[in-house]
């Protein structure tokens, strides 16, 4: 005889934020459908207090004052006309193939569901577990302050040899050198407190890999890059570090919530898809597709 789920397992499932979101979302969706059905059956238009307050607030933002009684009546009349036009257009199927309307409705629907997911508050242990699983995403890059002079492999027969000759002629301890030394490069000659990833994007992997072996306070090289070779004066370096959970808790919460929202949205669509029968018609053989 098979064993059922233990009470503790069931309780754990009920505490899952993803379960809460899917359940609440489905309940609200069902309620929304019932309300819409009842409204369509009665053809009733209700201008709620909240809707009137929105109209007044929008008017006040534009005109810097609240509307008069006459202006408010005009706003309400226009809203009712818009509601009637929307309902009739939907009933006639005028929005069925309108890409702009479809996308806007999807955005509003997903935004509504995301607000539900955002209301779920994780426990401290949940966030700490997330942080441990994604610790590398919160690691702080090493930072460098350096000066560089460039020797182009495209413009010189032997850029590395030319860089070595230039280095031999320098006062290596003096960070200030002639501005004309080397070749022009559309990058600064000095980088202050730049992250390792920033330098990686600018110069390439080979350049960054060599930085840790360079002495501080001296011109050295040649250091290879994606462009050629460089003489580098390393002024300072701050080593990479892994921050404590408390230092990045806000970022962890933001990232955890974004992941939960994405997962819950996928789960909700999967559940809703079961209500539909999807028929994707085959394209003709001469269709311009891959």
Secondary structure by P-SEA (a helix, b strand, c coil): ccccccaaaaaaaaacaaaaaaaaaaaaaaaaaaaaaaaaaaccccccaaaaaaaaaaaaaaccccccaaaaaaaaaaaaaaaaaaaaaaaaccccccaaaaaaaaaaaaaaaaaaaaaccccaaaaaaaaaaacccccccbbbbbcbbbbbccccccaaaaaaaaaaaccccccccccccccccccccccccccaaaaaacccaaaaaacccccccccccccccccbbbbbbbcccccbbbbccccaaaaaaaaaaaaaaaaaaaaaaaaaaaaccccccccccccccc
